[in-house]
Amino acid sequence: MEEHMMREMKWLEGELMNNARIDPNLYVEYDVKRGLRDSAGKGVLTGLTEISDVSGYQLINGRRIPSDGELYYQGVNVIDLVHGIKGRKFGFEETIYLLLFGRLPNAAELERFSEDMFALQDLSGRFVRDVIMKGSNANIMNAMQRCILALYTYDDNPDDISPSNVLRQSLEMIAKLPMIAIYSYHSYRHFRKDEMLFIRNPQKGLSMAENLLLMLRPSGEYTELEAKVLDIALVLHAEHGGGNNSTFTTHVVTSSGTDTYSAAAASIGSLKGPRHGGANLKVQNMFADIKANVSDWTDEQEVEEYLKKILNKQAFDRTGLIYGMGHAVYTLSDPREVLLKSFAEKLAQEKQKEEEFALYELVERLAGRLVMEHRKLFKNVCANVDFYSGLVYSMLGIPEELFTPIFAISRMPGWSAHRLEELVNAGKIIRPAYKYVGHHTEFHDLEDR
């Protein structure tokens, strides 16, 4: 029976592939903005936002000139935001406040808000037992989606989409998601890998970054620099405009009038994709391949020759892609990458990973030029935030299963801010057009089958 069904599925797959393909020339004929991008790759304008601004160009005499990338959260330059955090440990909490309420809190407001967020973290023992542990899953993003949807059942007013109720729901999801992710990971390792199960509660007075490390590690110990770097990584991944795939998903699903948990689960599903949130893991896997196949990491010529093999689809996953290089908006630099790289260097020094960091720097320096030459591009190709984020996570001892979930934890405030913005401005349901290019079959032709 199993062999029979395999043959049947092979046949049905052939039927699908023979009848689902669309002539690629039709996309040109009808000027279809594939991926909601124009012919130059620029995103088609589909909405307005005040939450963040992403820029890789300057307008000079009517011409778009490539420039160092800039990212603003509610009008605040993210570089100034990170530098302004300095010795304070609640940088991510401060960023959450900024994204949701449009301004930076003062010291008293931040302390009050941090205490409120800690109070909202609580997950009942019943939820941990019945939702997280009984449905352990190797893919933590999938587990997070399931848990977020389950929160609907535990909400006394889940379908109320008034801004006040959605704000309450959003703050709870932001606060609870770190516990959901870490507990899901530990449950998976225990029930599927037969490892020791330990569940540690977050501690009051610690930042979200500190509690993540506390809950993740068997020892519960971490250094001040480790917590600082993770906090900065959370800040830099918290928001990136309304056009990225997962945030646009938030807008699309929110515009239908659905509940908050459904919207958040949809955005997590988008981020799960390797073309979006999973890119940092692709970078890590690529570097593992480079380290395994390049004998001398300091030999610029040897590294360059192997990168050429990757571009020519002769090495690594044979897609011809150098992961972590290039961005849809940024040209000369990605400000998130620039900032994260500086903290990655400090962490590499603490972890005695200077040689590995130097290899990353070398690949970054070579890859931009090689990609431009290979694809005959005139636009500069810079490293994006994914280039160093996987290295940072690995140096922090974060397992690969949690790379993308950490991204989701940091991006939940941005999704929440965009959902609230969509609701407050009460736009129409988002419904782009698709043109039918198939054929019509007359009924009498069907009778002759």
C-alpha positions as CSV (number, residue, x, y, z in Angstrom):
1,M,0.0,0.0,0.0
2,E,2.8,2.4,0.8
3,E,4.6,1.8,-2.5
4,H,1.3,2.2,-4.3
5,M,0.7,5.6,-2.6
6,M,4.2,6.7,-3.4
7,R,3.5,6.0,-7.1
8,E,0.2,7.8,-6.9
9,M,1.8,10.9,-5.3
10,K,4.5,10.9,-7.9
11,W,1.8,10.9,-10.6
12,L,-0.1,13.7,-8.9
13,E,3.1,15.6,-8.5
14,G,3.6,15.4,-12.2
15,E,0.1,16.6,-12.8
16,L,0.7,19.6,-10.5
17,M,4.0,20.6,-12.1
18,N,2.6,20.2,-15.7
19,N,-0.4,22.4,-15.0
20,A,0.8,25.0,-12.4
21,R,3.6,26.7,-14.3
22,I,3.0,30.2,-15.7
23,D,5.0,31.4,-18.8
24,P,7.6,33.8,-17.3
25,N,7.3,36.1,-20.3
26,L,3.8,36.9,-19.1
27,Y,5.2,38.6,-16.1
28,V,7.0,41.0,-18.4
29,E,4.1,41.5,-20.7
30,Y,1.7,42.5,-18.0
31,D,4.4,44.5,-16.0
32,V,3.8,42.4,-12.9
33,K,5.6,43.7,-9.8
34,R,6.8,40.3,-8.7
35,G,7.5,40.3,-5.0
36,L,5.9,43.8,-4.9
37,R,9.1,45.2,-6.4
38,D,9.7,47.2,-9.6
39,S,12.1,46.3,-12.3
40,A,15.0,47.9,-10.3
41,G,14.2,45.8,-7.3
42,K,12.8,48.6,-5.3
43,G,9.7,47.9,-3.2
44,V,6.4,49.1,-4.5
45,L,4.8,51.7,-2.2
46,T,1.8,50.0,-0.5
47,G,1.5,51.9,2.8
48,L,2.6,54.6,5.2
49,T,4.2,54.3,8.6
50,E,5.7,56.4,11.3
51,I,7.3,53.5,13.2
52,S,10.6,53.2,11.4
53,D,12.6,54.5,8.4
54,V,15.0,52.4,6.4
55,S,17.3,54.3,4.0
56,G,20.2,53.3,1.8
57,Y,20.2,56.3,-0.5
58,Q,20.3,60.1,-0.5
59,L,18.3,62.3,-2.9
60,I,20.7,64.8,-4.6
61,N,19.4,67.0,-7.4
62,G,16.6,64.5,-8.1
63,R,18.9,61.5,-8.2
64,R,19.1,58.6,-5.8
65,I,22.7,58.4,-4.7
66,P,23.9,55.3,-2.6
67,S,24.9,56.2,0.9
68,D,25.6,54.6,4.2
69,G,22.5,52.9,5.5
70,E,20.3,54.6,8.1
71,L,17.7,53.1,10.4
72,Y,15.4,55.1,12.6
73,Y,13.0,53.9,15.2
74,Q,10.2,56.4,15.7
75,G,12.6,59.1,14.4
76,V,15.5,58.0,16.6
77,N,18.6,56.9,14.8
78,V,19.4,53.4,15.8
79,I,23.1,54.2,16.1
80,D,22.3,57.0,18.6
81,L,19.9,54.6,20.4
82,V,22.6,51.9,20.8
83,H,25.3,54.4,21.9
84,G,22.8,56.0,24.3
85,I,22.2,52.8,26.1
86,K,25.8,52.8,27.3
87,G,26.0,51.0,30.7
88,R,22.3,50.5,31.1
89,K,21.0,47.0,30.9
90,F,17.4,47.6,29.8
91,G,18.1,48.6,26.2
92,F,15.6,46.3,24.6
93,E,12.9,47.2,27.1
94,E,13.6,50.9,26.3
95,T,13.3,50.1,22.6
96,I,10.0,48.3,23.1
97,Y,8.6,51.4,24.8
98,L,10.0,53.6,22.0
99,L,8.4,51.5,19.2
100,L,5.0,51.2,20.8
101,F,4.6,54.7,22.3
102,G,6.7,56.8,19.9
103,R,9.2,58.3,22.4
104,L,11.9,57.2,24.7
105,P,11.0,56.8,28.4
106,N,12.7,58.7,31.2
107,A,14.4,56.7,34.0
108,A,11.3,56.4,36.2
109,E,9.1,55.4,33.3
110,L,11.6,52.8,32.1
111,E,11.8,51.3,35.6
112,R,8.0,51.2,35.9
113,F,7.6,49.7,32.4
114,S,10.3,47.0,33.0
115,E,8.4,46.0,36.2
116,D,5.2,45.8,34.2
117,M,6.8,43.6,31.6
118,F,8.1,41.3,34.2
119,A,4.7,40.9,35.7
120,L,3.3,40.0,32.3
121,Q,5.8,37.2,31.7
122,D,4.0,34.7,33.9
123,L,3.0,31.5,32.2
124,S,0.7,29.2,34.2
125,G,1.9,25.8,35.2
126,R,-1.1,24.4,33.2
127,F,0.0,26.2,30.1
128,V,3.6,25.0,30.4
129,R,2.5,21.4,31.0
130,D,-0.4,21.1,28.6
131,V,0.7,23.4,25.7
132,I,4.5,23.5,25.7
133,M,5.6,20.1,27.1
134,K,2.9,17.9,25.7
135,G,3.6,19.1,22.2
136,S,7.4,19.3,22.1
137,N,8.6,20.0,18.6
138,A,12.1,20.0,17.0
139,N,11.3,23.2,15.2
140,I,11.0,25.9,17.9
141,M,9.4,28.4,15.5
142,N,6.6,25.9,14.9
143,A,6.3,25.4,18.6
144,M,6.1,29.2,19.2
145,Q,3.3,29.5,16.6
146,R,1.3,26.8,18.3
147,C,1.8,28.4,21.8
148,I,0.9,31.9,20.6
149,L,-2.3,30.5,19.1
150,A,-3.0,28.6,22.3
151,L,-2.8,31.9,24.2
152,Y,-6.1,32.8,22.5
153,T,-7.8,30.1,24.7
154,Y,-6.4,31.6,27.9
155,D,-7.5,35.1,27.0
156,D,-10.9,36.3,28.4
157,N,-11.3,38.7,25.5
158,P,-9.4,37.3,22.6
159,D,-11.4,38.8,19.6
160,D,-11.6,42.4,20.8
161,I,-9.4,44.4,18.4
162,S,-9.7,47.8,20.1
163,P,-6.3,49.4,20.4
164,S,-6.4,49.2,24.2
165,N,-7.0,45.5,24.2
166,V,-4.6,44.8,21.4
167,L,-1.9,46.8,23.3
168,R,-2.5,44.6,26.4
169,Q,-2.3,41.4,24.2
170,S,0.8,42.7,22.5
171,L,2.6,43.4,25.7
172,E,1.8,40.0,27.1
173,M,3.1,38.3,23.9
174,I,6.3,40.3,24.0
175,A,6.8,39.4,27.7
176,K,5.9,35.7,27.4
177,L,7.7,34.8,24.1
178,P,11.2,34.4,25.7
179,M,9.8,31.8,28.1
180,I,7.8,30.1,25.4
181,A,10.9,29.8,23.2
182,I,13.3,28.6,25.9
183,Y,10.9,26.2,27.6
184,S,10.0,24.8,24.1
185,Y,13.7,24.2,23.5
186,H,14.3,22.5,26.8
187,S,11.1,20.3,26.4
188,Y,12.2,19.3,22.9
189,R,15.7,18.3,24.2
190,H,14.2,16.3,27.1
191,F,11.3,14.5,25.4
192,R,13.0,14.0,22.0
193,K,16.7,13.8,22.9
194,D,16.3,12.2,26.4
195,E,18.3,15.0,28.0
196,M,17.8,16.4,31.5
197,L,14.8,18.7,31.8
198,F,15.3,21.9,33.7
199,I,12.9,24.8,33.8
200,R,14.1,28.0,35.4
201,N,11.9,31.0,36.1
202,P,13.0,34.5,35.1
203,Q,14.2,36.7,37.9
204,K,12.8,40.2,38.7
205,G,15.2,43.0,38.1
206,L,17.0,41.3,35.2
207,S,16.7,42.5,31.7
208,M,15.0,40.3,29.0
209,A,18.5,39.5,27.6
210,E,19.8,38.4,31.1
211,N,16.7,36.3,31.7
212,L,17.1,34.6,28.3
213,L,20.6,33.5,29.2
214,L,19.6,32.6,32.7
215,M,16.8,30.4,31.5
216,L,18.7,28.8,28.7
217,R,21.9,27.8,30.5
218,P,22.1,24.9,32.9
219,S,24.4,26.9,35.1
220,G,22.3,30.1,34.8
221,E,25.5,32.0,34.6
222,Y,26.6,34.7,32.1
223,T,29.1,37.5,31.8
224,E,28.2,41.2,31.8
225,L,29.4,41.4,28.2
226,E,27.4,38.4,27.1
227,A,24.2,40.0,28.4
228,K,25.1,43.3,26.8
229,V,25.7,41.9,23.4
230,L,22.5,39.9,23.4
231,D,20.6,43.0,24.5
232,I,22.1,45.0,21.6
233,A,21.2,42.1,19.2
234,L,17.6,42.3,20.4
235,V,17.5,46.0,19.9
236,L,18.9,45.8,16.3
237,H,16.4,43.1,15.2
238,A,13.4,44.7,16.8
239,E,12.1,46.6,13.8
240,H,12.9,47.1,10.1
241,G,10.1,49.0,8.3
242,G,6.7,47.9,7.1
243,G,7.9,46.3,3.9
244,N,9.9,43.3,5.2
245,N,8.0,40.0,4.7
246,S,7.0,39.3,8.2
247,T,5.9,42.8,9.1
248,F,4.0,43.2,5.8
249,T,2.3,39.9,6.8
250,T,1.3,41.6,10.1
251,H,-0.3,44.4,8.1
252,V,-2.0,42.1,5.6
253,V,-3.5,39.8,8.3
254,T,-4.4,42.7,10.6
255,S,-6.3,44.4,7.8
256,S,-8.7,41.4,7.7
257,G,-9.9,42.2,11.2
258,T,-8.6,39.0,12.7
259,D,-7.4,38.5,16.3
260,T,-4.0,39.4,17.6
261,Y,-2.8,35.8,18.2
262,S,-3.6,34.8,14.6
263,A,-1.8,37.9,13.3
264,A,1.3,37.1,15.4
265,A,1.3,33.5,14.4
266,A,1.2,34.4,10.7
267,S,4.2,36.7,11.2
268,I,6.2,34.0,13.0
269,G,5.4,31.7,10.1
270,S,6.8,34.3,7.6
271,L,10.0,34.8,9.7
272,K,10.5,31.0,9.8
273,G,11.3,31.0,6.1
274,P,15.0,30.6,5.2
275,R,14.8,33.7,2.9
276,H,13.8,35.8,5.9
277,G,14.6,35.0,9.5
278,G,16.5,31.8,8.8
279,A,19.2,33.6,6.8
280,N,21.6,33.8,9.8
281,L,21.6,30.0,10.1
282,K,22.4,29.8,6.4
283,V,25.4,32.1,7.1
284,Q,26.6,29.9,9.9
285,N,26.3,26.8,7.7
286,M,28.2,28.5,4.9
287,F,31.1,29.4,7.3
288,A,31.2,25.9,8.6
289,D,31.7,24.8,5.0
290,I,34.3,27.4,4.4
291,K,36.3,26.5,7.5
292,A,36.1,22.8,6.5
293,N,37.4,23.4,3.0
294,V,39.9,26.3,3.4
295,S,43.1,25.1,4.9
296,D,44.5,28.6,5.8
297,W,41.8,31.0,7.0
298,T,44.3,33.9,6.7
299,D,45.2,33.2,3.1
300,E,43.3,35.8,1.2
301,Q,43.8,34.1,-2.2
302,E,42.6,30.7,-1.0
303,V,39.6,32.2,0.7
304,E,38.8,34.2,-2.5
305,E,39.1,31.1,-4.7
306,Y,36.6,29.2,-2.5
307,L,34.2,32.1,-2.5
308,K,34.3,32.0,-6.3
309,K,33.4,28.3,-6.2
310,I,30.4,29.2,-4.1
311,L,29.3,31.9,-6.5
312,N,29.8,29.5,-9.5
313,K,27.6,26.9,-7.8
314,Q,30.5,24.5,-7.3
315,A,30.6,24.6,-3.5
316,F,28.5,24.7,-0.4
317,D,24.8,24.4,-1.3
318,R,25.3,25.1,-5.0
319,T,22.8,28.0,-5.1
320,G,25.5,30.5,-6.1
321,L,24.7,32.7,-3.1
322,I,27.1,34.1,-0.5
323,Y,24.7,34.4,2.4
324,G,24.7,37.5,4.5
325,M,25.7,39.7,1.6
326,G,23.4,42.2,-0.1
327,H,20.2,43.9,1.0
328,A,17.1,45.2,-0.7
329,V,17.5,48.7,0.6
330,Y,21.0,49.2,2.0
331,T,23.9,49.7,-0.5
332,L,27.1,51.0,1.1
333,S,26.4,49.6,4.6
334,D,23.7,48.1,6.9
335,P,23.8,50.1,10.2
336,R,22.7,47.0,12.1
337,E,25.6,45.0,10.8
338,V,28.1,47.8,11.5
339,L,26.9,48.0,15.1
340,L,26.6,44.2,15.7
341,K,30.1,43.7,14.2
342,S,31.7,46.0,16.7
343,F,30.1,44.0,19.6
344,A,30.9,40.7,17.9
345,E,34.6,41.7,17.9
346,K,34.5,42.5,21.7
347,L,32.8,39.1,22.3
348,A,35.3,37.3,20.1
349,Q,38.1,38.7,22.3
350,E,36.4,37.5,25.5
351,K,35.8,34.1,23.9
352,Q,39.2,33.7,22.3
353,K,37.6,33.6,18.9
354,E,39.7,36.2,17.2
355,E,40.8,33.9,14.3
356,E,37.2,33.1,13.5
357,F,36.2,36.7,13.7
358,A,39.1,37.6,11.4
359,L,37.8,35.0,8.8
360,Y,34.4,36.7,8.9
361,E,36.0,40.1,8.3
362,L,38.0,38.7,5.4
363,V,35.0,37.1,3.7
364,E,33.0,40.3,4.2
365,R,35.8,42.4,2.6
366,L,36.1,40.0,-0.4
367,A,32.5,39.0,-1.0
368,G,31.1,42.4,-1.8
369,R,33.5,42.9,-4.7
370,L,33.2,39.3,-5.9
371,V,29.3,39.4,-5.9
372,M,29.4,42.6,-7.9
373,E,31.8,41.2,-10.4
374,H,30.0,37.9,-10.8
375,R,26.6,39.4,-11.3
376,K,27.9,42.4,-13.2
377,L,26.3,44.8,-10.8
378,F,26.9,48.5,-10.6
379,K,25.3,48.8,-7.2
380,N,27.5,48.2,-4.1
381,V,26.9,45.0,-2.2
382,C,27.3,45.2,1.6
383,A,27.0,42.7,4.4
384,N,23.6,42.7,6.2
385,V,22.8,42.1,9.8
386,D,22.6,38.3,9.3
387,F,26.3,38.1,8.5
388,Y,27.4,38.5,12.1
389,S,24.3,37.6,14.0
390,G,24.8,33.8,13.8
391,L,28.4,34.2,14.9
392,V,27.2,36.3,17.9
393,Y,24.6,33.7,18.9
394,S,27.0,30.9,18.6
395,M,29.6,32.7,20.8
396,L,26.8,33.2,23.3
397,G,26.2,29.5,23.4
398,I,22.8,29.8,21.9
399,P,21.9,26.6,20.0
400,E,21.1,26.8,16.3
401,E,17.5,25.7,17.0
402,L,17.0,29.1,18.8
403,F,18.6,31.4,16.2
404,T,15.4,32.3,14.4
405,P,13.3,32.2,17.6
406,I,15.6,34.8,19.1
407,F,14.9,36.9,16.0
408,A,11.1,36.4,16.6
409,I,11.5,37.5,20.2
410,S,13.2,40.7,19.2
411,R,10.8,41.4,16.3
412,M,7.6,41.0,18.2
413,P,7.6,44.6,19.4
414,G,7.9,45.8,15.8
415,W,5.1,43.6,14.7
416,S,2.9,44.8,17.5
417,A,3.6,48.4,16.7
418,H,2.7,47.9,13.1
419,R,-0.5,46.0,14.0
420,L,-1.6,48.8,16.3
421,E,-0.7,51.4,13.5
422,E,-2.9,49.4,11.0
423,L,-5.8,49.2,13.5
424,V,-5.6,52.9,14.6
425,N,-5.6,54.1,11.0
426,A,-8.4,51.7,9.9
427,G,-7.4,51.2,6.3
428,K,-9.0,48.9,3.8
429,I,-8.4,45.2,3.7
430,I,-5.1,44.7,1.8
431,R,-6.0,43.0,-1.5
432,P,-3.5,43.3,-4.4
433,A,-4.6,42.1,-7.8
434,Y,-3.7,38.9,-9.7
435,K,-4.4,38.7,-13.4
436,Y,-5.8,35.4,-14.7
437,V,-3.7,34.1,-17.6
438,G,-5.1,30.6,-17.9
439,H,-7.7,29.4,-20.4
440,H,-11.5,28.8,-20.3
441,T,-12.9,25.4,-21.0
442,E,-16.4,25.1,-22.5
443,F,-18.8,22.7,-20.7
444,H,-19.3,20.5,-23.7
445,D,-15.5,19.8,-23.8
446,L,-15.8,18.5,-20.2
447,E,-18.5,16.1,-21.3
448,D,-16.2,14.6,-23.9
449,R,-13.5,13.5,-21.5
